[in-house]
Amino acid sequence: MQFSAAQIAVLINGKLEGDPEVLVNNFGKIEEAQAGQLAFLANPKYEEYLYSTRASIIIVNDNQVLKEKINATLILVPDAYGAFASLLSKYQEMMNQQLTGIQEPVYISKTASLSENVFIGAFAYIGNNVKLGKNVKIYPQVYIGDDVSIGDNTVIYPGVKIYHRCVIGAQVTIHAGSVIGADGFGFAPQADGSFKKIPQMGNVVIEDYVEVGSNATIDRATIGSTLIKKGVKLDNLIQIAHNVEIGINTVIAAQSGVSGSTKLGKNVMVGGQVGIVGHIQIADGSKINAQSGVTKSMKIPNSAVTGSPAFDYTSALRAQAAARKLPDFEKRIIELEKLIQQFLAEKVS
């Protein structure tokens, strides 16, 4: 698809400087973009490329001071990065809207309910009593179990597996390979040392505007629901255990894991490779540094921790700084011991 500078300026409420009829059909990084591509400049570190890029259109901040002549058409906005992100979202939405209909072969239960403008890709499986909202996009090789409900405008990418009775909200994105609703890790130790499986009878509920990265796993609850609340963003390769609750607009980076029955508040930020034990609570606005191990509840809102086991972020930095000085401390202690011994020897003599 081709778009003119004038059309793009309308989409992002920008002010044009240059040829309003110039056309683009793709996006490019400002340092690599070619004719026919659109780029943006938000980071001052890349300002030099503003004058050398071959991009046809560039989105820039409206306070950008130009030091040289620019051949590209500029679109001036208050926040170039935000405007570019908004444009990408609109473009993706238009691309998704083109996907409609049912490819073959697929299996769709006779009891499934499909709303208007649904797309179902080849080799997908749609179980009994499944409900798909308007504009839902189901990519190839997706499995949707019995009694699953999926809200309007949700996109399920290839290879996703959604087990029975799970509920997926509207405007949700689930990336390739993720598994929603597999059994939680529940086993009861037996007298002979073996483990007996505890049936996992609950489900997973994912509310609106959630994004789940690729190859993430969200386990179903033992009883009740594993709950992912509105606006949560989960990165790739994340494990969410049974009966976990994740609060509104919380974000979790890749390779992190949350153990069973733990509750994260709203607006929590979790770095990559974080491990959180089960049956604890993380207060609203908490920040957990990458590779931290959280072993007890964080009860104070907006606090930050780091390390394993994790503790107060500021104290941890002071401890790290002190640790780097240990060799100097050792030398000073040895010198002090020598002085004390010398003093005692002189006193005795």
N, C-alpha and C positions, 0 to 999 in steps of 0.2 A: 504494500500500500504506500502511496505517495501522499505527502502533506506539504502544503505551502507554509512559508513563515507566517503569513497572516492567519492561517487556520490554527497554527500552534500557539501563536500569541493570544488568540481568543481562549484557547483551552486552559492556559495557565495565567490569564489576566496580566500579560506582559506588555511592555511598550516596545515597539519596533524601531530599529535604526538600521536602514539599509533597504534592500530589495524585498518587498513583501511577497513577490511571486516566486521567489526561489524555492525549489522543491528538494525534499529529502525523503529517503525511503529506508533509512537505517540509522542506528546509533553508533557512535564511536568515542573512544577516549580522546581527550583533546590533544594529547601528544602523538596520536596515531591516526586520527580521523582523516578521511579522504572526502573528495567532492561527492555530494549527494548524501552525506551523513550529518547528523546533528550531535553536537558535543555541549558540555557545560563546564564552567569554571567557578568553583566555590573555594578551593584551597589556594591561598596566595603562593604556595610553593610551585604551582604550575602556571603562574602568570606568564612566564616567558613563552609558553606555547600558544598563548592567545594571539601572538603576532606571527607565528610560523605555521600554525595548523592549516590544513587544507579543508577543514570542515566548512560546509555551506552555511550552517546556522549554528550560533553559539548562544546558550543561555548564560547570562552573567548577572551579578548583583548590580542593582541600580546605582550603587555608590562607587562602582569601579571607575578608577581614573585611567584613561587611555594615554599611553606614552608614545605610541606609534600608530600609523595608519593600519586599519584592519580591513581585509577584503571580504570577510564573512558578514552576513547579516546578523545583527545582534538582537536578542530579546532580553530586555531589562526587567528584572523582577526584584522584590525585596530579599528573597532567599533563593539563590540559584539551585542549591542542593535540594531543597524541599520542592521547588517547582519541577525539577528534573524527575524526582521520585514520583510526583503526582502525574507527570506526563507518562512515565513508564507504566504506572498503574492503569491509566486510561487506555493506553495502547494494548496492554495485556487483556483488559476487559473487552476491547473490541475484537481481539483475536479469539477470545473464548466464545464471544457471541456468535461467531461464525460456525462454531461446532454445534451442530444439532443432528438429531436422527439417531438411528440404531444401526451399527455395523454388524456384519455377520462373520463368523458364527458367535452367538451369545446365548446364555440361558437366562430367561426372565420368567419367574414364576407367574402363573395366571392370577395369583392373589396379590401381586405387587401393584402399587399405585404410582404412576408416573405423571408428573405435572407437565406443563407446556415447556417447549424449548429444551428438553432434556437431551443430553448426548450420552450414549453408552458405546464405548469402544469394543472392538473385537475381543472375544474370549473372556468377557466379563461374566460374572455369575451374580444374579440378583435373586435372593431367596424369598421365601413365603412372607407375605404381609409387609414387605419393605415399602416405605413411603419416601419418594424422591420429590423434593420441592421444585419450584420453578427455576429454570436455567442451571440445574445441577449438571456438572460435567463428570462423567465416570470414564476414565481412560482405560485402555486395554489391560486385561489380565487382573482386574480388580475383583475381589471376592467380598460380597456383602451378604451377611448371614440373615437368618430369619428375624423378622420383627424389628429390623433396624429402621430408624427414622433419620433422614438427612434434609436439612433446611435449605431454603432458597439460595441460589448463587454460590453454592459450595462446589469446590473443585477437588476431586480425588484422583491423584496421579497414578501412573501404572504400578501394578503389583501390590497395592495397598490391600490389607486384609482387615475387615471390620466384622468382628464376631457378633453373634446373635444378641438382640435386645439393646444394643448400644444406641445412644442418641447423639447425633451430630447436629449442631446448630446451623444458622445461616451465615454466609460469607466466610466459611471456614475453608482453609487450604490444608490438605494433607499430602505430603510429598512421597515420592516413590519408595516402596518397600516397607513402609511403616505398618505396625500391627496394633490395632485398637481392640482391646477386650479379650486378650488371651488370659488364661487362668493366672491369678495371683499366686505367689510363691508361699503356699500354705501347706505345711506338713506337721503332723503331730508325732513327736518321738514316742517310740514304743519300748516296752520293757526289754525286748530282745535286741535293742539297738537299731532297729529299722525305723522307717518313717512312714506314717499312714497319711495319704493325701486327704486334705480337707476340701470338700467340694466348694467351688467358688460360684456362688449363686447370684451375685450382684451384676452390675454392668458398668459401663463407662459413659459419663455424660460430658460432652464437650460443648460449651456454650458458643455464642456468636463471636465472629471476628478473631477466632483462634487460628494460629498457624503452627503446624507440626512439621518439623524437618524430616528428611529422609532417614529411613531405618531407625526410627524412634519406636519405642514400645510403651504402651500404656495399658497396664493390667486391669482386669475387671475386679470389682470389689468382692470380698467374701460374702458380705451381706450389705445391701445398700448400693452406693455408687462411688466409684472413683470420679472425682469432679475436677474438671478443668474449666475455670470460669472465664468470663468474657474478656477478650483482648489479650489472652496469654500468648506468648511467643516461645516456642520450643525449638531449639536447634537440632541438628542431626545427631543421631546416635545417643539418644537420651533414654533412660529407663525410669519410668514412673510406676511405682509398685501399687499394690491393691489398697483401696480405701484412702489414698492420698487425696488431699484437696489443695489446689493451687489457686490463689486469689487473683482478682482482677488485675490485668495489665502487668503481671509478673513475667519476667524474661529469664530463660535458663539457657546457657551456652552449652556447646557440644560436649559429649562424653560425661555428662553429669548423671548422678543417680539419686533418687529420693526413695527411701525405704518406707515400708508399709505404715499407713495410718498417720503419717506426718502431715501437718497442715501448714502451708505457706500462706502468709497474708497477701495483701494487695501491694502492687508496685515493688515487689522484691526483685533484686538483681542477683543472679547466681552466675559466677564465672565458670569457665570450662574445667572439666575433670573434678568437679566438686562431688563429695560424697556426704549425704545427709542420713543419719540413722533414723530408725523408726520411732513412732509414738512421741514425737516432740512437736513444738510449735515455733514457727519463725514469724516474728512480728512484722507488721506493715512497714514497707520501705527499707527493710534490711538489705545490706550489701554483703555478699560472700565472695571473697577473692578466689581466683583460680587455684585449683588443686588443694583447696581447704577440706578438712574433714570436720563436719559439724556433729558433735556428740551430745549436745544438750540444747535445750530450748533457748532461743534468742527472744527475750521478753521485752526489751526496750526498743520501741519503734525507731526506725532510721539509723540504727547502729550498724557498724561494719566490723567484720572479723576476717582473720586470715590465719593460715597455718593448719597443722594437723597434730593434735586436736586444735580446732580453731579457737582463737581468743581475740580480745579487742584489737582492732587494726592498729591504732596509734601505739599502744603498748607493745604490739608485736614488732613494729618498725624500730622502736627504741631498743627492744631486746636484740634485734638483728644488728643494729649499730653497735651495741655493747659487745656482742659476740665477735665482731670484726676486730675489736680492740683487745681481745683476750691475750694475744701474744705480748702486747705492750704492758698490760696489767701484770702478766707473769714476770716480766723483767723487773718491773717496779717492786713487786713483792719480794723477789730474790734480793734486790738491792736493799730493801728495807730490813730484811732478815739479817743481812750482813752487817748493816749499821747497828742493829739491836745487839747482835752477838759481840760486835766490837765494843759497844757501850758497856755491856755486861762484863766483858773481859777486863776493860779498863777500871771498872768500878771494883771488881774483886781484887785486882792488883793494887 
